[in-house]
Amino acid sequence: MARFGRSKITDDAHQESEGFRPDRRSLLTLGGGALLAATGMRHANAQDYPTRPVQVLVPFAGGSASDVITRILLNRMSMSLGQAFVVDNRPGAGGNIGTAAAAHAAPDGYTLLMSTSGPLAANKSLYKELPYDPQKDLVPIGLFATLPNVIVINSRLPPKSLNELIDYAKAHPRELNYGTVGVGSSQHLAAAYFEQLTGTEITHVPYRNIAAYTPDFIAGQVPLGFQLLPNVISLIKSGDARPLAVASDKRMSALPDVPTAAEAGLKNYESAAWLALLAPASTGKAVLNRLYAAMAEAVNDPKVRALFVEQGAEPMVMDPQGLKDFMTSETTKWAAVIKKIGIEPM
């Protein structure tokens, strides 16, 4: 079982033998032997990896949707690899603080990163400078889950379909308020992308956290949302929110009766938070392969998949090359959206 907390690991010190004074030839021979030994040790370490607990930096607060889903994954991976994964939550600056810490950690396989679409793609356009380069300072292990944005509206408002919402928004420009957890969040970008594709004008109301948004949504003051399912599932179950569409290419397992945006009449509208495992650049290929295999095995476990769906996530497995290409395409996509919105880099 994975242990969650912080763990300090110390290495044994190596001591040199005394009283032996080899000549130059002996030094060369010993040097070559040491090199061979070190090479063999690296291979052995890669084969035996991991031999101690692995720290995983999560750049968001404990208890957040990404944190909970990551812990489900790591708990199953620990069973495959025989070592604990120790989650270290380091929230702040839109995920940049924890992501930077992992990017600059030792590339030995014992410090990993779980990060998302913000720190790995959108933040390149949302911030003037990042203390890391997602493409150069990190190497992908794999993508393991997505959380599509769900378009929800207060159930007391007239629209009962996505097309009706678009018509309603066009008839009431800037009158519909939508809530998010902040400028540049996945909810904000999903709404801005929606405006660009539909030619509508809606009003952004940012909140410090989702708890502050919920009562205003219920009261009808901010009756629209482009939310992650964990943020609004209780509102949907209570009947306060009406889900109109999900911004993904297929229906969500947790909302099988809710159409995709394309099915509802809005083509090419896809927006989701996604969760991925990465390691510092220069981490060994053998280590990365072991981690990817364990990740894929975990995601394909029916129990893990069921727990993901309970949390509003769609389980999936994307390999390292696929994740690398996806990060590039997501960076380009959101850069264009952010530029069109006119958000000034922070």
VOVO-335863 format. One record per residue (C-alpha): residue in three letters; x, z, y. Coordinates in steps of 0.05 Angstrom, whole numbers, plus 32768, in hexadecimal, padded with zeros to 4 digits. Layout:
<rs>
AlaXZY/...
</rs>
This chain:
<rs>
Met800080008000/Ala80197FF18046/Arg802D802B8071/Phe8019802580B9/Gly8041804980EE/Arg808A80458101/Ser80C4804B80D2/Lys810E805380E1/Ile813E803680AE/Thr8188804480AF/Asp81BF801F808A/Asp81F880408065/Ala823B803B8088/His827280168064/Gln82B680378061/Glu82F980138059/Ser832B80288024/Glu836C8046803C/Gly83B280428021/Phe83B27FF8800E/Arg83DC7FC78037/Pro83D67F80801C/Asp84037F478031/Arg83EA7F098055/Arg83DB7EE48014/Ser83B47F1F7FFB/Leu838E7F22803C/Leu837A7ED98036/Thr83657EE47FEE/Leu833D7F228000/Gly831F7EFE803C/Gly83067EC6800F/Gly82EB7EF77FDD/Ala82C87F1E8013/Leu82A87EDD802C/Leu82907ECC7FE6/Ala82767F127FDD/Ala82517F11801F/Thr82337ECD800E/Gly821C7EE77FCB/Met82007F267FEC/Arg81D77EFB801C/His81BA7ED47FE1/Ala81AC7F147FBB/Asn818B7F337FF7/Ala815F7EF68000/Gln814A7EF97FB7/Asp813D7F447FB9/Tyr811C7F457FFD/Pro80FD7F728013/Thr81247FAF7FFD/Arg81077FDD8033/Pro80C97FE08060/Val80BC7FA6808F/Gln80A87FB380D7/Val80727F8680F3/Leu80687F85813F/Val80207F7A8155/Pro801C7F6E81A0/Phe7FD67F8A81A6/Ala7FB67FCF81A3/Gly7FA77FF18162/Gly7F607FE7814C/Ser7F597FA3816D/Ala7F3E7F6A8142/Ser7F827F4B813A/Asp7FA17F8E8127/Val7F6C7F9E80F3/Ile7F707F5980D3/Thr7FBC7F5B80D2/Arg7FBC7F9E80AE/Ile7F8D7F828079/Leu7FBE7F49806D/Leu7FFD7F75806C/Asn7FDE7FA7803D/Arg7FD57F708009/Met801A7F528017/Ser803A7F95800A/Met801D7F937FC4/Ser803F7F507FB6/Leu80837F627FD4/Gly80877FAA7FBF/Gln80977FC58004/Ala806F7FE4803D/Phe80617FBD807D/Val80647FEB80B9/Val80387FD580F3/Asp80547FE38139/Asn80207FD7816F/Arg803F7FC281B1/Pro80087FAA81E0/Gly80117F938227/Ala80177F558254/Gly7FE77F2B822B/Gly800F7F3681EC/Asn80517F23820B/Ile80737F678204/Gly806D7F6D81B9/Thr807A7F2381AD/Ala80BA7F2681D6/Ala80D27F6381B0/Ala80CA7F3F816E/Ala80E97EFF8187/His81297F238199/Ala812D7F4E815B/Ala81627F468125/Pro81527F0980F8/Asp81597F3180B8/Gly81117F2D809F/Tyr81037F7780AE/Thr80E27F6C80F2/Leu80A97F3B80F3/Leu80737F288125/Met80287F1E8121/Ser80147EF9815F/Thr7FDB7ECD8177/Ser7FC67E9181A0/Gly7FD47EB481E3/Pro801C7EC981DC/Leu802E7E8D81B0/Ala800D7E5681D8/Ala7FE17E638216/Asn800F7E968237/Lys80437E608243/Ser80147E468279/Leu7FF57E89828E/Tyr80377EAA82A0/Lys806F7E9282CE/Glu80A47EAA829E/Leu80A17EC48257/Pro80D77EF2823C/Tyr80DA7EC681FE/Asp80D07E7E81E9/Pro809B7E7981B1/Gln80B97E398196/Lys81037E4C8199/Asp81067E988190/Leu80D57E9C8156/Val80CF7E798112/Pro808A7E7180F2/Ile80777E9280B0/Gly802E7E7C80B0/Leu7FEA7E8180CF/Phe7FB97EAC80A8/Ala7F777EB380CF/Thr7F4F7E978108/Leu7F197EB88132/Pro7EEE7E808150/Asn7ECD7E8C8192/Val7E817E94818C/Ile7E537E7E81C4/Val7E207EB581CD/Ile7DE87EBE8201/Asn7DBB7EF78211/Ser7D7E7EEE81E4/Arg7D4E7EF6821F/Leu7D677EB68240/Pro7D437E748230/Pro7D7A7E4B820E/Lys7D737E4A81C2/Ser7DA77E1481B4/Leu7DE97DFE81CF/Asn7DCB7DC081F0/Glu7D967DEB8211/Leu7DCE7E19822B/Ile7DF37DDE8249/Asp7DB47DC4826B/Tyr7DA47E0A8284/Ala7DEA7E1382A0/Lys7DE67DD082C4/Ala7DA37DE382E2/His7DBF7E2682F9/Pro7E077E18830F/Arg7E337E568316/Glu7DF87E838308/Leu7E097E9282BF/Asn7E3D7EC982BA/Tyr7E697ECF827D/Gly7E957F0A826A/Thr7EDC7F0D824E/Val7F137F408244/Gly7F3C7F20827B/Val7F597EE3829C/Gly7F7C7EB78269/Ser7F5B7ED8822D/Ser7F427EAD81F5/Gln7EFB7EB9820E/His7F0D7EA28254/Leu7F317E63823C/Ala7EF87E53820C/Ala7EC67E578246/Ala7EF27E2D8274/Tyr7EFA7DF8823D/Phe7EAE7DF98234/Glu7EA47DEC827F/Gln7ED57DB2827E/Leu7EB47D908242/Thr7E6C7D9A825A/Gly7E737D9382A5/Thr7E527DD682B0/Glu7E647E0E82E1/Ile7E5F7E5582C9/Thr7E7B7E9582E7/His7EB37EBE82C9/Val7EAD7F0A82C9/Pro7EEC7F2A82AC/Tyr7EEB7F71828F/Arg7F227FA1827B/Asn7F067FA78235/Ile7ECB7F8F820B/Ala7EA97FD3820E/Ala7E9D7FCA8259/Tyr7E807F84824F/Thr7E4D7F968219/Pro7E1A7FBE8244/Asp7E1B7F89827A/Phe7E0D7F538246/Ile7DD27F7B822B/Ala7DB77F878271/Gly7DBB7F3C8280/Gln7DEC7F4282B9/Val7E217F1C8292/Pro7DF77EF9825E/Leu7E287EC78242/Gly7E667ECD8217/Phe7E997EA381F2/Gln7EAE7EDD81C8/Leu7ED27EED8188/Leu7EA07F038153/Pro7EB97F4B814D/Asn7EA87F558197/Val7E5F7F3F8190/Ile7E4C7F488148/Ser7E257F888158/Leu7E007F648190/Ile7DED7F2B8161/Lys7DD57F5C812B/Ser7DAC7F84815E/Gly7D8B7F448179/Asp7DA77F4D81BF/Ala7DD37F0F81B8/Arg7DC07ECA819F/Pro7DFB7EA38181/Leu7DF57E598193/Ala7E347E3A8175/Val7E797E49815B/Ala7EB57E258178/Ser7ED47E0E8137/Asp7ED37DD28109/Lys7EAB7DF680D4/Arg7E777E2E80D3/Met7E8E7E7580CF/Ser7E867E9B808E/Ala7E697ED680B4/Leu7E377EAA80DA/Pro7E227E7480A8/Asp7DE27E6380CD/Val7E047E578110/Pro7E197E0E811C/Thr7E5E7DF88132/Ala7E627DDD8179/Ala7E677D96815D/Glu7E297DA08132/Ala7E057DBB8170/Gly7E177D7C8198/Leu7E597D8D81BA/Lys7E927D65819C/Asn7EDB7D7A819E/Tyr7ECC7DC281B3/Glu7EF97DEE818A/Ser7F157E3081A2/Ala7F2E7E6B817A/Ala7F5E7EA58179/Trp7F8D7E9C813F/Leu7FBB7ECD811C/Ala80007EBB8102/Leu803E7EDB80E4/Leu80827ECA8101/Ala80CA7EE280FE/Pro81057EE1812E/Ala81297E9E8130/Ser81627E9680FD/Thr813E7EC080C9/Gly81547EA68085/Lys812B7E708063/Ala81277E968021/Val810A7ED38044/Leu80D77EA78069/Asn80C27E868028/Arg80B67ECA8007/Leu808C7EE18042/Tyr80637EA18044/Ala80557EA57FFA/Ala803F7EEE8000/Met80137EDC803C/Ala7FF27EA28018/Glu7FE67ECD7FDB/Ala7FC67F038006/Val7F987ED3802B/Asn7F817EB47FEA/Asp7F6E7EF87FCE/Pro7F217EFA7FCC/Lys7F217F437FE3/Val7F4C7F32801F/Arg7F217EF78031/Ala7EE37F21802E/Leu7F027F56805C/Phe7F177F20808D/Val7ED07F058090/Glu7EB67F4B809C/Gln7EE37F4D80DA/Gly7EC97F0A80F3/Ala7F087EE480DF/Glu7F0E7EA480B8/Pro7F467EA98084/Met7F757E6E807F/Val7FBC7E5C806A/Met7FE77E308096/Asp802F7E268081/Pro806C7E2E80B0/Gln80707DE580C4/Gly80267DE180CF/Leu80287E1F80FB/Lys80627E048123/Asp803D7DC38131/Phe7FFD7DE98140/Met801F7E168173/Thr80397DD88196/Ser7FF47DB78199/Glu7FD27DF881AF/Thr80067E0281E7/Thr7FF87DBB8200/Lys7FAC7DC281FA/Trp7FA77E048220/Ala7FDA7DEF8255/Ala7FAB7DB68268/Val7F6E7DE4826A/Ile7F937E198293/Lys7FAD7DE582C4/Lys7F687DC882CE/Ile7F497E0D82D9/Gly7F7E7E1A830E/Ile7F957E5E82F4/Glu7FD47E748319/Pro800B7E8A82E9/Met80147ED582E9/
</rs>
